[in-house]
Amino acid sequence: MKLYYIPGACSLASHIVLHETDASFAIEKVDSATHKTETGADFFQIHRKGYVPALQLKDGEVLTEGVAILQYLADSSARNDLSPPQGSIERARLQSELNFVSAELHKAFSPLFKKDSTEDEKTAARKKVALRLNDVETVLSDGRAFFLGKDFSIADAYLFTISNWTNVTGLGLGERPNLIAYMGRMAERPSVRAAMQAEGLIEAAA
Ligand SMILES: N[C@@H](CCC(=O)N[C@@H](CS)C(=O)NCC(=O)O)C(=O)O
């Protein structure tokens, strides 16, 4: 398998889960400005919408949309603890939180990254992000270690990746002690460190 990624973008969630599964995979960087990959390929020829993540499977099919990629990686892994079984209420809760991160948190950040956003759009985006992060803080305030409870799931890879954008946008995590502690725990997870190192976001341990 090959993951097309932009360093620190939402594709980091898929990258983290690839490390969780011990799958055999390669990564290829995409330049967000030129849409060329690091081997010189035109990324639009690989994924017509031109955005990451895109996961090229062994048979050549290119799977897109982060939530679908995360679920596919969990379901096709030898590990059975990255996602609850199909048909269970726990699985439905996972889908609920994956959709929350995708539609409510991830997309709330978008105006902060667009060059042509107005100041009003950016102010509204900051408010929306704050509202969504407050909700995450409420969820984590019962002392749970992970987003869905006591166990790591694919939702954590996605929540960590998007919440980490509070760094690059200068928003910070604010007065959210549970989220701050959660982000600290996640940042120490070997899969998170491995993916972040490979994307050049953090240095390798000395
Ligand atoms: N709906 C897509 C959105 C993916 C997306 O927003 N990708 C961004 C990075 S986080 C991207 O590739 N932007 C560059 C571009 O659109 O050219 C998903 O959830 O996978």
The ligand as an SDF file (V2000), in Angstrom:
LIG
                    3D

 20 19  0  0  0  0  0  0  0  0999 V2000
  -13.0990   15.1150    2.5430 N   0  0  0  0  0  0  0  0  0  0  0  0
  -11.6810   14.9080    2.5150 C   0  0  0  0  0  0  0  0  0  0  0  0
  -10.9850   16.2270    2.7750 C   0  0  0  0  0  0  0  0  0  0  0  0
   -9.4940   16.0790    2.7160 C   0  0  0  0  0  0  0  0  0  0  0  0
   -8.7600   17.4100    2.8990 C   0  0  0  0  0  0  0  0  0  0  0  0
   -9.3200   18.3930    3.4010 O   0  0  0  0  0  0  0  0  0  0  0  0
   -7.4530   17.3900    2.5250 N   0  0  0  0  0  0  0  0  0  0  0  0
   -6.6300   18.5650    2.6110 C   0  0  0  0  0  0  0  0  0  0  0  0
   -5.5550   18.4350    3.6760 C   0  0  0  0  0  0  0  0  0  0  0  0
   -6.2250   18.1800    5.3080 S   0  0  0  0  0  0  0  0  0  0  0  0
   -5.8750   18.7570    1.2850 C   0  0  0  0  0  0  0  0  0  0  0  0
   -5.3760   17.8050    0.7160 O   0  0  0  0  0  0  0  0  0  0  0  0
   -5.7750   19.9970    0.8140 N   0  0  0  0  0  0  0  0  0  0  0  0
   -5.0230   20.3110   -0.3710 C   0  0  0  0  0  0  0  0  0  0  0  0
   -5.9080   20.5220   -1.5740 C   0  0  0  0  0  0  0  0  0  0  0  0
   -7.1410   20.4570   -1.4390 O   0  0  0  0  0  0  0  0  0  0  0  0
   -5.3480   20.7420   -2.6320 O   0  0  0  0  0  0  0  0  0  0  0  0
  -11.2870   13.8460    3.5520 C   0  0  0  0  0  0  0  0  0  0  0  0
  -11.8700   13.8590    4.6530 O   0  0  0  0  0  0  0  0  0  0  0  0
  -10.4080   13.0180    3.2690 O   0  0  0  0  0  0  0  0  0  0  0  0
  1  2  1  0
  2  3  1  0
  2 18  1  0
  3  4  1  0
  4  5  1  0
  5  6  2  0
  5  7  1  0
  7  8  1  0
  8  9  1  0
  8 11  1  0
  9 10  1  0
 11 12  2  0
 11 13  1  0
 13 14  1  0
 14 15  1  0
 15 16  2  0
 15 17  1  0
 18 19  2  0
 18 20  1  0
M  END
$$$$
